[in-house]
């Protein structure tokens, strides 16, 4: 019987960029990487955190009397304990937790609300954060989806053990795996971790029976991952394993900084970064071709 629980920071319905058809995307908390450009900072920490939504605040200051809050007359500051009361007394839901715990049955109940859309090529995508950071829960959810006949996908760095990959593969219908930088030293500098286990897991994916369902992705970050040299090197690496590999180039998304404002201890460092132009994206796509990739996807 399922016993684990998962910490979920968002459930996005009717997603069209997270796999085949209309998807329900489940975003799980916790990530071992610390990418400088992280698009989902609310998914980094594996703990629940209170957040203040200034646009919803009506200025009643009821939260100021709560033991877990210090108020400066403009906004609350949260202490380490005693925040539950502030969440409860806020009449406009301006103070909320950034995530919720679900057991398998509760999350499946949320997913099944969209079951009618799954009949036309859609399904469920597990994302994050890093979904495999909560591997026991994700594996139980994949099994439950499989039993319910729901198409499954995952978006992951695959910074996880080969044993987890081996258990997850039979339960997945679509696999999106990030490879941000091929050079290990550069990868450690940009993300805080080595890419050795990621590359090993990519070899497993691209040599498995599921290789036709695998998409390798590189988020293109100006001056870091979005260089001709890096894209060409990644293309050479993955095409040498599987000449038919599918490789997706994801243009830089400039919308992340607004999320960082919700967290007092997080700061976005790439404030001047901009998306690549059409001509620049074409040049990076040409670099992927030069590296031997035949099937290129551009987002």
Secondary structure, DSSP 8 states (H G I E B T S, - for coil): ----EEEEEEEEEEESSSSSSSEEEEEE---S---TT-S-GGGTSSS--EEE-GGG--S--GGGGSTTEEE-SSSEEE-SS--HHHHHH-TT--EEES-EEEEHHHHHHHHHTTHHHHTTT-EEEEEES-GGGGHHHHHHHHHHHHHTT--EEEEE---S-HHHHHHHHTT-SEEEEE---SSHHHHHHHHSS-SHHHHHHHHHHHTSTTGGGEEEEEE--TTTT-SHHHHHHHHHHHHHH-TT-EEEEE---TTTHHHHTT-TT---S-TT-----HHHHHHHHHHHHHTT--EEEE-
